Amino acid sequence: HPAGTPSLEDEDLLTYGDASEHGGKVYWAYNHRYIRSAHNLAVGIARKIVRGIRPKRWIVKLNQGFSGKGNASIDLQHIQRRFAGCKAGDNEATLRIAEEIEKEFAISLKCEDPKMTWFDVDEPEQVGFQTQIKRLGVIAEVFIEGEVPTSPSIQAVIEGKDVSIVSTHEQVLDGQVYSGCKNPCNSAYRASIMDAGLKVGKFLVAHGVRGHFAVDFLASEQPKTGSWNVHAVEVNLRQGGTTHPHCCMALLCGGSICSDGLFRTNEGELRCYVATDCHYSENLKGCTEKSLINALENSSSDPAAYKIRWNKADRIGVVFHLFKFISTGRIGFTAIGRNAEESQALYTDTVTFLERFHGC
């Protein structure tokens, strides 16, 4: 896991939430101790800097963020260079660094997704990243750099004391915001992240956790050796964006993941998918669910629609979801194929179909 704050030395930076600061509203996060101020966050990062941890960027994550929409990144290299000679244990330097970082927060600490709004917040003065630090809590960690960065993940289930890997994915990100996934993940590190997922699962079992969880990783290929460095960066104790497409394929195709991390039907046939929950097309604005469904049902006269229509006999094709958002131009879909190439081709064909769709 990348270095960050809070760590064991940062116990003094953790506090409970205070409902009186938010109009008396009580959020579940108030019952847990987190870093809850820009000042304490700055101190936590400063402690890492004096210990020689000086990345190109730091990633700041709100607790209760989702799909990467509670993330922000910040470049503190100019501060790190100015205090390059400081050593661990220099408390005076730590406080000076923290003061500079806090000033930088006021200028540069903004949500990665510029369109992000905050649910359950009625007062205008409550909107803003630093306000959410106080409300939800926050962590900061080193932003992992790499020549070819990818974001694989595993999805798993704990039943009783048994941990089972359900699926692996390559997460498709827009910056740090989740927009879709590809199953399975790269074979170069598939076994490695499955093993890491099982270790995380066993740790969670020991602490009484049951049900779904997922682990997100960051993988970077080393240009000189071609090997991959893989870092676990987040554990999510819930179902997530990768849950729906996997359940969709499992329900329609039958089968499960095998020891090699590949999904096979009950007849032993391989299945893969590429999925999104936020495809946007201007052509879809103002459309209804019925207009798209009719176009697919009457696909015999439209080769583009026929190509992607779900084939029940062969158990390949495209399955749409999030129909309720179609009038805003947004739709989700899962393209299921017999291998990664076929599922990607179906995904591409679907994008083409939607860009040409004029059924409204």
N, C-alpha and C positions, 0 to 999 in steps of 0.2 A: 504494500500500500504506500502511496506517495506521502512524504513528510507533510505535516500540517499542524493546525491548531483547531480545537484543543487537543493537547497530548497530556501525558501524566503530570507534566510540570505545570500545567495550566489550571489546576483545580481551583485556584483562587479567582479565576476569571468567570466561573460559572455561577449563574443565578437563576432563581425561579422567575416566572412571569408575574406581572403586576396588573391586575384587571383595572385598577383605578386609573391607569394611564391610558386606557382605551374605552372610556365611557362605561366602565363597569362590566364590559363583556368578558366572559371567561372562555378561553380557548384551551383545548386539551393540552397544548404545549406548555401551558403555564405550570403544570404539575411536574415538569422535568427541568433539570438544570442544564442550561446552555449558555454559550456566549451570547449576550443580548444587547451589546452596545458597540458602536464603532470604535470607541476608545479601547475596550477590552479586546476586540478583534485586532486592532492595531498593535496592542501590547503582545498578543500571542504570536503574531507574525514577526514582530521585532525580536522576540526571543529566539526564533528560528534563524533569523538573519545573522545575529551575533554568533550563532553556532556554525556559521558557514553555509547555511542553506540559502542560496541566492539564485533562484530560477529566472528565466526570461519573463514569465508571467505567473501570477497566482490566480487560482480559481476560487471564487467565493460562492458558497452554496447555502441557500436558505433551507432550513428544515421545512418539511411539508411541501417542498417544490415538486414539480411533476414534469416529466418529459423535457427536463433541462431548462424549463421556463423560470425556475427560481435561481438561476445561476448568473454570475457576473465574473468577468475576468479583468485583471488590472495589472499594468506594467509598473513595477517598482524598481526597475534597474537603476534609474538615476539616483535613488535614495540608497540602494545597496552599494553602488560605487562610491558614494560620498562617505560611507561608513565602512569601507572595505577593511580597514585596519582593526576594527573592533573584535574583541574576543568574548567567548562565552563567559558569563559571570560578571561582565561589566554592566552593572545595573544602571549607572548614569547614562551610558551610551544607549542602552535598551530603551530608556524613557525618551531620549532625544529622537531616536529612530521612530518610536511609536508616535510621537508628536508630529513628525513629518508625514508619516503614513496616514494619520487621521486627517491632515490637511488635504492630502491627495484623494482620500475617499470622498471628500466634499465636492471635488471636481470631477473625478473619473469613475466612481463606483456606481454603475448603472446596470440595470437588468440586461442580460444578453438579448432577450426578445423585446424590441422597442414597443411592441403592441401589447405587452403583458399588462393585465389589469388584475386587481386583487378581489377575490370573492369574499363575501361576508364583511365588507368594509363600506360603511355608508358615508362616513365623514370624509370630505375631500382632503383634509389635512392628514389623513391616515395613509394616503396613497404615496408610495415611494419606497425605494429599496431599503434605505436606512431605517425607515419606520417599521418595515417588516422584520428587520433584524431584531428589533426590540420585541415584536409580537411573537415571532416564530422561532427565533434562535438561528445561529449561523455557524458554519465552519469555514476554514480556508485551508487549501492544500496546494502543493506544487502542481503547476500545469505541466503535464508530461509532453515534451516535444519529441518529434520523430520525423524521419524522412517520409514514411508512408503510414501515417496514423490511421488506425481503424478502431471501431468501438464494438467489440464482440460482447455477448452476454450469454448467460445460462439462465434457464428457468427451471425451478425445481419445486417439489412438494414434500412436506414432512407429514407422514401419517404414523401416529404413534411415535416410535423411535426410529422409524425407517425413513431414509432420505433417498428420493428418486429424482434423477435428472429427467426433465420433461422435454426440453428442446435446447438447441443452441442457435444463436442468431448473429448476423452482422447488423448492428443498428445503423440505420440511415439517418444522418444528422444534417440539419441546416444550421451550421455553426455548432452550438451546443444543444440545439432544440431537436428533440426526437420527431421524425416525420414518417418513419417506416422501418421495415426490417427485411432481411433475407435469411432464409433457412436452407441449409445449415450454415454455420460459420466456417471460416477458412480451416482447411484440414491441417495447416501448418501448426496451429495451436489448439485445435479442437479438443484433443485428449487432455491437454494441460489445463484448460479452463474447466472442463468437466470434473477433473480431479480436484481442482481448487474449489469448485462449487460444492462437492461432496464434503470437503473439509469444513467449509463454512456451515453447511447444513448440520454436521455433527456438533459443531460448537453451539449452534442455535438450539438443537435438541437438548443439550445439557442445560440450557437456560430456559427451558419450558416452551419454546416457540413451536407452533404447529401450523400447518397450512402452506399456502403458496409463499415463495420468496424468489427473488432474482438477484443475481450478482452482475454488475456492469464492470467491464474491463476496458483498459486502453492498451492497444498493442502497437508497437512501432518496429518497423523492419530496420535492421542495421545495414547500411549500404555496403560496408566492407565485407561482411560475412554472410549476409542474407538471412541471418538468424533473427528471431523476433524476441523483443522484450515485452513481457505481458505484466501489467499492473492491475490489481483489483482496486477499483475506485469507489464503488458504492454498493451497498446492500439495500434492497427494497423489500420490506416485509408485507407484500401485497401482490395481487395480480397487477399486470401492467400492460403496456402497449403491445407487447409480444404475445400476450395470453390469447387474445381473440383470434388472430390468424392461425395459431397452432390448434386451438379447439375446433376451429372451422374445418381445417384439414383432417383432423382426427375423426370428427363426426362424419364427414362426407366420404372419406376414403377408408376408414377403419385401419387400425394398426397402432404402432407406437415406436418410440425411439429404440434403437438397438445399441449394443455396447460400443459400436464405432461412432455413435453420435448421429447416425442417419435414420430418418423415418422410413419405415417400410410398412406396407399394408399387411393385412392378415395373410395375403397370398404371397408375400415376400417381394412385392414390387416397390421400387424406390419412389418416393414423392418428395418434392421440394416446393418452396413457395417464395414469392416476393410480395410484400404487402405494404399498403400505406393507409393511413387514416386521415390524410389531409391533402388529397389531390385537389387542386383548384383549377377551374376553367371558366372563363367568361361565358362560354357557350351554355353553361349549365345554369347561370343566373336566371331565376324566374321559372325554372323547370319544376315539374312535380315528379314524385316517385313513379306515378303511373306512366308518364311519358317515357321514362328510361326503361321501365319494365316492359312496356309494349314494344319498344324498339328491339329488345333482346328476344322477346317471345316471337316476334315476326321477323327474325333474323334471316330467314331463307331468302329474302329478297335483298339483303344487305350483306355482302361478303365480309365486310369489316366487323359487323356485329356477330355474324355466324362464326367467325374465327375464334372469338373469345368466349362465346356462350358456354356455359357449364355442360360438359358431356357426362351424363350420369353413367353410361356404360363403361367408358374408359376412365372415369373419375379424374378428369383433367379439365381445366378451364378457369374461368374467373367468377368469383363470388363477390357481389357488392354489399356494402353496409353503410351505415350512417346516412340513410336516405333522408332523414328529417332535415339535413343541412343542404340538400341539393339546391333549394331555391336561392341559397346564398352563393352558389357556385362551387360548393365543396362536396366531395364524395370520398368514401373509402372503399378499397377493394383488395382482395387477395387472389393472386394469380398462382395457380397450382399446376405444376408440371411433373414429368417423369424424371427430370434432372434439372440442374441449376440453369442450364442454357435454355431449356424449354420454358421454364417458369419466367425467366427474364424476358424472353421473346413475347410471351403472353402479356406480361406487364407493359412492355413497350407498345404492343398492338392495342392495348386498352387505352393507353394515353393518347395514341393516334386517333382511336375511335371517338374518345371524349372531346378531343380538340375539333373534330369535324361534326360532332353531334348537333343537330338543329331540330330536335323533336319537340321543342317547347311551343 
